[in-house]
Amino acid sequence: MTGLQVAVGESTLAAFLLALARTAGFVLVTPPFNTRAVPGQVKAGLCIALALPITSAYLERDAKVPSLGSTTLLLQAVAQIATGLALGFLVLAVVSAVTKLVAACAGPVK
């Protein structure tokens, strides 16, 4: 058989999907990834790269991971997206505040 084959347990896949939901929400609004200058493939790769260590940390703390076919997984995924968006907006607010502070301290441009 040709191609890449990876055997992953159901709980590992569910934990990865939850971590991916959080990182996708975060990358969606966090500068500089919230612009068209960063291609979608790069954003997707970044989300996956960030989700991998979060998945292992999630599984190591023995958290209860819902099954793949449950509505609990869907509800937790929505909560993870909301958490990622909230964290992303927090970073966006801090970056905007620092940018305005620097612009105010620099004074008018001659």
Phi, psi and omega in degrees: 000142181254163178099172181270130177235130180232128177263120182231137178288161182296319181292324178294318179294319178295318178296321178295319179296321178293318178294322179294324178296318180293314182292326178294318176298321180293311183292332182300324186244354184276130175290147001269009185281350182271015179247168177283352181292334179262120181296153181299326179293324178292318178298317179296317177298320178295318178300316180294317180296323178285330183286332183298308179292330178293323179298313181294323177293323179295319180286329181290332181273011176056044177284150178283115181260127180289159178288161186294330183267009186266157175284341177297321177297318179297316180294319178293326178295319177297319178295322179292321176297317179296321178295316178297319177296318179297316178295320178296318178294327176296315177296319178299319179294319179294316179297319179295318180295317179294320179298316179292324178296316179295320179294323179290323180285334182286335180080182181290147180274131181266000000 
